[in-house]
């Protein structure tokens, strides 16, 4: 059974104990935001997602989307849920107040996103794509476009999509063929076809604002010749309402492995009227504003799946009776013990638990720096935060989605045969989680971005925001008895990462394939080090509080046990990753193509 209770206590711990929430409240934009307000918003978000979205998850997966004559219908209940979503202000949580948003920190917005993705990932893609489109429009659109479109998109009245991929070009956008011809009135006529367009056509909003990559007639070849255009589904009339149908049509929806209630569309643009966003031939700059926002959001999708998979597996493990404990019957009054008594089941549950809690802690670290990069008054503070977010975005996207998929598979394994059939709903998590490792840039592409762009950028300056606080924590806690051998494990893992960084830099300069061969393992290693650092910080906080009687005593004790499991059962992977990185590309590239 799909089970979910919003993890509000852990969210509060991450926001106000593990991380310094005052970093956000010190910013002028969030001066009126306090921990109580954050807790209230998260509590209400938890109610909406668990009470409205969760009941639609399995039914939406079963029913899917349908298309007839270019019109896409979402599953039953989705339109009403979307209306409630917009009326509740959930589409506007972290959007700018000047365009109708609530102006809350993105740190809180991403926690709301986690709960949405945990309860109904397909539903979450509709407002999620709108969010990415509004970021690009806000940063690069003209004042006229922003003032007209952003309020409607932020309210949810109109939605958005990102139209990048074509049948012959996915990651290599330099190959795209969609064309845009300038018109005398300052608009453009856009023609071409796009595929894999999430939320490209649906019945939830009154209009859909497509952001489309295309080439101008005088465009240079490759990615330097790409521009970005705003192309609405319906052209607004003189009153600003959806009017004449524009030249964009959904020609089909994809039949997918998962996220079946999300409309993934094939779109045809036939002299569709659009407007340029940003400068000509500078569409990639605006596109990356969208993509970076979406990549963080996709990472949160992995976290959401990890949490709900864990909770569903725990519920089953406590109820399912099979065999007796190896240490002797734990429940002799029952015909068998619940499977939660078995060590291997505990291994799976604890792995899922530390996956979710660790990613939540790391995601909040990145989100807080994202807020600082956008709103800090000090230029150096903004720059340092931007460096950190740039470095960690591929890590969040790739590692969180890897761990989300791992947790979904472990949930199925916990259920055994009952997990493999549809009735219990956990096999849906596997199917839904799998796409997150692919879209918005495959996880292999994220790893290449990390080692090829983010590490060498600014002469390695991006690394300071990650390495320095971890090194400082190790130095400050060398003799801390609360951490015991954890501090040694963290120091060794950081050392392995530093050695790997130097090796990739040195070998990669001579041979780019060496950096490519190490990329995926390096990203995983960096992610593990980040998680290890935050688990150690959590222990320092939790140990003294675990001795204080009260309702939270068990919470802190569990946090310590979870950290111990991570250090003993997960972090040792860092040594193997270092050895794999050290081995280089030779065995990977030795086999000739024809031998495969």
LINDARA-V635441 format. One record per residue. RES is the residue in three letters. SS is DSSP state (alpha for helix, beta for strand, coil for the rest). Layout:
# LINDARA-V635441
RES SS
RES SS
This chain:
# LINDARA-V635441
UNK coil
UNK coil
UNK coil
UNK coil
UNK coil
UNK coil
UNK coil
UNK alpha
UNK alpha
UNK alpha
UNK alpha
UNK alpha
UNK alpha
UNK alpha
UNK alpha
UNK alpha
UNK alpha
UNK alpha
UNK coil
UNK coil
UNK coil
UNK alpha
UNK alpha
UNK alpha
UNK alpha
UNK coil
UNK coil
UNK alpha
UNK alpha
UNK alpha
UNK coil
UNK coil
UNK coil
UNK coil
UNK alpha
UNK alpha
UNK alpha
UNK alpha
UNK alpha
UNK alpha
UNK alpha
UNK alpha
UNK alpha
UNK alpha
UNK alpha
UNK alpha
UNK alpha
UNK alpha
UNK alpha
UNK alpha
UNK alpha
UNK alpha
UNK alpha
UNK alpha
UNK alpha
UNK alpha
UNK alpha
UNK alpha
UNK alpha
UNK alpha
UNK alpha
UNK alpha
UNK alpha
UNK coil
UNK coil
UNK beta
UNK beta
UNK beta
UNK coil
UNK coil
UNK beta
UNK beta
UNK beta
UNK coil
UNK coil
UNK coil
UNK coil
UNK alpha
UNK alpha
UNK alpha
UNK alpha
UNK alpha
UNK alpha
UNK alpha
UNK alpha
UNK alpha
UNK alpha
UNK coil
UNK coil
UNK alpha
UNK alpha
UNK alpha
UNK coil
UNK coil
UNK coil
UNK coil
UNK alpha
UNK alpha
UNK alpha
UNK coil
UNK coil
UNK coil
UNK coil
UNK coil
UNK coil
UNK alpha
UNK alpha
UNK alpha
UNK alpha
UNK alpha
UNK alpha
UNK alpha
UNK alpha
UNK alpha
UNK alpha
UNK alpha
UNK alpha
UNK alpha
UNK alpha
UNK alpha
UNK alpha
UNK alpha
UNK alpha
UNK alpha
UNK alpha
UNK alpha
UNK alpha
UNK alpha
UNK alpha
UNK alpha
UNK alpha
UNK alpha
UNK alpha
UNK alpha
UNK alpha
UNK alpha
UNK alpha
UNK alpha
UNK alpha
UNK alpha
UNK coil
UNK coil
UNK alpha
UNK alpha
UNK alpha
UNK alpha
UNK alpha
UNK alpha
UNK alpha
UNK alpha
UNK alpha
UNK alpha
UNK alpha
UNK alpha
UNK alpha
UNK coil
UNK coil
UNK beta
UNK beta
UNK beta
UNK beta
UNK beta
UNK beta
UNK coil
UNK coil
UNK beta
UNK coil
UNK coil
UNK beta
UNK coil
UNK coil
UNK coil
UNK alpha
UNK alpha
UNK alpha
UNK coil
UNK coil
UNK coil
UNK beta
UNK beta
UNK beta
UNK beta
UNK coil
UNK coil
UNK coil
UNK coil
UNK coil
UNK beta
UNK beta
UNK beta
UNK beta
UNK beta
UNK beta
UNK beta
UNK beta
UNK beta
UNK beta
UNK beta
UNK coil
UNK coil
UNK coil
UNK coil
UNK coil
UNK coil
UNK coil
UNK coil
UNK beta
UNK beta
UNK beta
UNK beta
UNK beta
UNK beta
UNK beta
UNK beta
UNK beta
UNK beta
UNK coil
UNK coil
UNK coil
UNK coil
UNK coil
UNK alpha
UNK alpha
UNK alpha
UNK alpha
UNK coil
UNK beta
UNK beta
UNK beta
UNK beta
UNK beta
UNK beta
UNK coil
UNK beta
UNK beta
UNK beta
UNK coil
UNK coil
UNK coil
UNK coil
UNK coil
UNK beta
UNK beta
UNK beta
UNK beta
UNK coil
UNK coil
UNK beta
UNK beta
UNK beta
UNK beta
UNK beta
UNK beta
UNK coil
UNK coil
UNK coil
UNK coil
UNK coil
UNK coil
UNK coil
UNK coil
UNK coil
UNK coil
UNK beta
UNK beta
UNK beta
UNK beta
UNK beta
UNK beta
UNK beta
UNK beta
UNK beta
UNK beta
UNK beta
UNK beta
UNK beta
UNK beta
UNK coil
UNK coil
UNK coil
UNK coil
UNK coil
UNK alpha
UNK alpha
UNK alpha
UNK alpha
UNK alpha
UNK alpha
UNK alpha
UNK alpha
UNK alpha
UNK alpha
UNK alpha
UNK alpha
UNK alpha
UNK alpha
UNK alpha
UNK alpha
UNK alpha
UNK alpha
UNK alpha
UNK alpha
UNK alpha
UNK alpha
UNK alpha
UNK alpha
UNK alpha
UNK alpha
UNK alpha
UNK alpha
UNK alpha
UNK alpha
UNK alpha
UNK alpha
UNK alpha
UNK alpha
UNK alpha
UNK alpha
UNK alpha
UNK coil
UNK beta
UNK coil
UNK coil
UNK coil
UNK coil
UNK coil
UNK coil
UNK coil
UNK coil
UNK coil
UNK coil
UNK coil
UNK coil
UNK coil
UNK coil
UNK coil
UNK coil
UNK beta
UNK alpha
UNK alpha
UNK alpha
UNK coil
UNK alpha
UNK alpha
UNK alpha
UNK alpha
UNK alpha
UNK alpha
UNK alpha
UNK alpha
UNK alpha
UNK alpha
UNK alpha
UNK alpha
UNK alpha
UNK alpha
UNK alpha
UNK alpha
UNK alpha
UNK alpha
UNK alpha
UNK alpha
UNK alpha
UNK alpha
UNK alpha
UNK alpha
UNK alpha
UNK alpha
UNK alpha
UNK alpha
UNK alpha
UNK alpha
UNK alpha
UNK alpha
UNK alpha
UNK coil
UNK coil
UNK coil
UNK alpha
UNK alpha
UNK alpha
UNK alpha
UNK alpha
UNK alpha
UNK alpha
UNK alpha
UNK alpha
UNK alpha
UNK alpha
UNK alpha
UNK alpha
UNK alpha
UNK alpha
UNK alpha
UNK alpha
UNK alpha
UNK alpha
UNK alpha
UNK alpha
UNK alpha
UNK alpha
UNK alpha
UNK alpha
UNK alpha
UNK alpha
UNK alpha
UNK alpha
UNK alpha
UNK alpha
UNK alpha
UNK alpha
UNK alpha
UNK alpha
UNK alpha
UNK alpha
UNK coil
UNK alpha
UNK alpha
UNK alpha
UNK alpha
UNK coil
UNK alpha
UNK alpha
UNK alpha
UNK coil
UNK alpha
UNK alpha
UNK alpha
UNK alpha
UNK alpha
UNK alpha
UNK alpha
UNK alpha
UNK alpha
UNK alpha
UNK alpha
UNK coil
UNK coil
UNK coil
UNK coil
UNK coil
UNK coil
UNK alpha
UNK alpha
UNK alpha
UNK alpha
UNK alpha
UNK alpha
UNK alpha
UNK alpha
UNK alpha
UNK alpha
UNK alpha
UNK alpha
UNK coil
UNK coil
UNK alpha
UNK alpha
UNK alpha
UNK alpha
UNK alpha
UNK alpha
UNK alpha
UNK alpha
UNK alpha
UNK alpha
UNK alpha
UNK alpha
UNK alpha
UNK alpha
UNK alpha
UNK alpha
UNK alpha
UNK alpha
UNK alpha
UNK alpha
UNK coil
UNK coil
UNK coil
UNK coil
UNK coil
UNK coil
UNK coil
UNK coil
UNK coil
UNK alpha
UNK alpha
UNK alpha
UNK alpha
UNK alpha
UNK alpha
UNK alpha
UNK alpha
UNK alpha
UNK alpha
UNK alpha
UNK alpha
UNK alpha
UNK alpha
UNK alpha
UNK alpha
UNK alpha
UNK alpha
UNK alpha
UNK alpha
UNK alpha
UNK alpha
UNK alpha
UNK alpha
UNK alpha
UNK coil
UNK alpha
UNK alpha
UNK alpha
UNK alpha
UNK alpha
UNK alpha
UNK alpha
UNK alpha
UNK alpha
UNK alpha
UNK alpha
UNK alpha
UNK alpha
UNK alpha
UNK alpha
UNK alpha
UNK alpha
UNK alpha
UNK alpha
UNK alpha
UNK alpha
UNK alpha
UNK alpha
UNK alpha
UNK alpha
UNK alpha
UNK alpha
UNK alpha
UNK alpha
UNK alpha
UNK alpha
UNK alpha
UNK alpha
UNK alpha
UNK alpha
UNK coil
UNK coil
UNK coil
UNK coil
UNK coil
UNK coil
UNK alpha
UNK alpha
UNK alpha
UNK alpha
UNK alpha
UNK alpha
UNK alpha
UNK alpha
UNK alpha
UNK alpha
UNK alpha
UNK alpha
UNK alpha
UNK alpha
UNK alpha
UNK alpha
UNK alpha
UNK alpha
UNK coil
UNK coil
UNK alpha
UNK alpha
UNK alpha
UNK alpha
UNK alpha
UNK alpha
UNK alpha
UNK alpha
UNK alpha
UNK alpha
UNK alpha
UNK coil
UNK coil
UNK alpha
UNK alpha
UNK alpha
UNK alpha
UNK coil
UNK coil
UNK coil
UNK alpha
UNK alpha
UNK alpha
UNK coil
